[in-house]
Amino acid sequence: MRKFKIVLADDHQMFRNGLINLLKDYEEFEVIGEASNGREAVNMVSELAPDIIVVDIGMPILNGLETVRQISAHHPGTRALMLSMYINEEYVKQALLAGAYGYILKESAFEELVWALKAVTMGKHYLSPAVATIVINEYLKKFPGKAKKVALDNLTAREREVLQLVAEGKTTKQISKILYISPKTVEAHRSNIGNKLKAKTWQELKDYALRKGYIVES
């Protein structure tokens, strides 16, 4: 089994000791260094080349955000996981832009840190649930009012149902039975969908449905 080397960067010795003791139960992780400030953390990454560095956002001399920026810029082989006491939209945004692979709240259960570490070892990102909600809300702000309508392509709920079934290869008769509507109504929906999406063929509709996630290709 490969061991992933970790550096812990936090200015509280007791907190670092707690993480070290807890991580001893996981054979895939090995803590190879501890830093009490950001400058020390950057130097330690240069010397030890760990796979992961767990960084407290609020550290002396060099704060966690700047620490992650420098590590991401000069040591791309080391992935940073940000620890924070703050559920703050700006902190989250800056951490991710700095190159952090995750943002974990210090109040989270220890198991969540382990999940985050495992995700990072696979090159994935991990956010505490409360943090993920902030990120999602921020994303949705970019699609207010009219933009949301455009994103849904002006299809009604029924038309989206018909689109999925057509894209799955169902016939008009089959769709009629599944949705408990008449074949004539199905044909009307098919016509409306084609007009709204400006699709000339049902293959075009299927391709569109796949792109937009109305159906998932098995």
N, C-alpha and C positions, 0 to 999 in steps of 0.2 A: 504494500500500500504506500502510495506517495504521501509524504508529509508536507503540508503547506506551512511555510515559515511565516511567522507573524511578529510584527513589532507593535507594541502598545504605547501610544503617546497620550498621556493624561497627567495633569499636574498633581493629582491626588494619589499618593502611594497606596493608601488603603483600597482604593477602587481598582488600581492595577493588580494588587495582590489578590483581590477577590476574583478577578477575571482569570488570572493565571491558575488559581486553584481549581476553578470550575472547568477550565479548558483541559486540565490534566486527564479528564475522563474521556477525551476524544483523541484517539490515536492519530487521526489525520491532521491534527493541528499541533504546531510546536512554537511556543513563544521564544524567540531568540534574542529579544532586546526590549528595553523599556526606556522611554524618553519622558522627561518631565516638562519640556517646553518645545515649542515648534522648531526652533533652530537646531536643537539637539536631535529632533526627529528627522529633519532633512539630512543631517550629517550621518545619522545612523543608517538611513536608507542607502546612502552612498557607499557606506562601508560594508553593510550586511546583505544588501539586495534581497529583501524579504519578498514573498509573494503578495502579502497583504499588510497594510498598516492601518490600525484602528486609531482614529484621530479624534480627540476631544475638540469641539469647535472653539471653546473658550480657554486658550492656553496663553501663558505669558511669553514675552519676548517676540514670538511669532505666532499669531493666532492660527486656529485650525484651518480657516479658509485659505490663507496665504500658504500655509504648509502644504495643503493639498495641491494648490496651483503649482508650486515649485516641484513637488514630487511628480505630478502628472506631466509637467513639461520636460523634466530631465531624466525621469526614471519610469518610462511607460510600462515596464515590466512589473512594477509594483502597483497594485490596485488599492485605492483608499476607501475606507468605510468610515463615514462621519458619525460620531456620537454627539448628541446634544441634549440639553435640558429644555430646549426651546422649540415650540411648534410655531415657527415663524416663516411666513411665505417667502420673505426676502432671503432669509438664511438658507432655506431649502433650495431656492433658485440659484443662489450664488454657489452653494456647495456642488450642485450638479454641473453648473457651468465650469466650475474649477476642475472638474474631472472625477468627482467622487462617484463610486459605484453604488453607494447606498447612504441612507440617512436614517439613523436609528435613534429613538428617544432613550435617554438613560433610564427612564422610569419603566421601560419595557422589561418583560420577563427575560431571564438569561437565555431561555430556549430560542427567543427571537434573534438574539445576536448570533447564535449558532446557525440558524436558518440563513441569516444574512451572509455569514462567512461561507457557507456552503454554496449559496447562489453566486457570490463573488468568485469563488474558485472555478466556476463554470462560465465566467465572463458575463454573468447576468447582473442586473441591477436589483436592489431591494430597498423598499421604503416601509417604514412603520405604517400601519393602517391609517393612523391619524394624519400622517404626512402625505400618504398617497391621496387622501381626500383633498388636501390642499392643492396638490398638483393637478388632480382631475378638475377641480373647480376653476383653477386658473386656465386650464385648457378650454373648458366650456365657455369661458368669458369671451373667447376669440370668435365664437359663433352665435352672437345674439340675434334675436328676432328674425329678420328676413334671411339671414345666412343659414339658420337652422332649417328653415323651410326649403331652401335651395338644396341643402345637404340631403334632405329626404326626397328630393326630386319631385315634389308635389304629388306623390302617389298616396292614395288613401290606404288605410289599413287593409281593406279587402283586396285592393289591387296588389299590394305587396304579398299577400297570401297567394293570389293567383300567379304572380310572377314567380314565386318560389316553386309552386307546383308545376308550372309550365317548364321552368328551367330543369326540374327533376325528370322531365320527360313524360309527364302525365297528359293524357288526352283530355279533350273537352268533356267527354262523358265521365271520365274518372274524376275530374275536378268537380263536376256537377254533384257527384255522389259524396265526395269528401266534404264539400262546403255546404251541401244541402241547398243548392241554388239550381236554377234551370240552365240547360245548355245554352239557351239564348243569352242569359245573363253572363255566363262565362265568356261567350264570344264578345259581348259588349265590353267586358273588362279587358279582354285581350286587345281589343281595338284601341281602347283608351290608353292602355299601357304603352302600346307601340307608338301612338301619337305623342304622348308625353315625353317618352324617352327618345323619340325620333329614331327608332330602330326599324330597319327594313326587314330583318329576318329574325326568327326565333333563336338562331344561334347567337346573334348579336345580343339578344336579351339574356341568354344564358351566360355569356361572357360577362355582361354587365352585372348580373346577379352574383356571380362569383367574386368580382372585384369589390362589390359593395357589402359582401358578407351576408346576402339574403340566403345563400346556400353555401355549403362547404363541400368541396370536391373530395370524395373518398379515395 
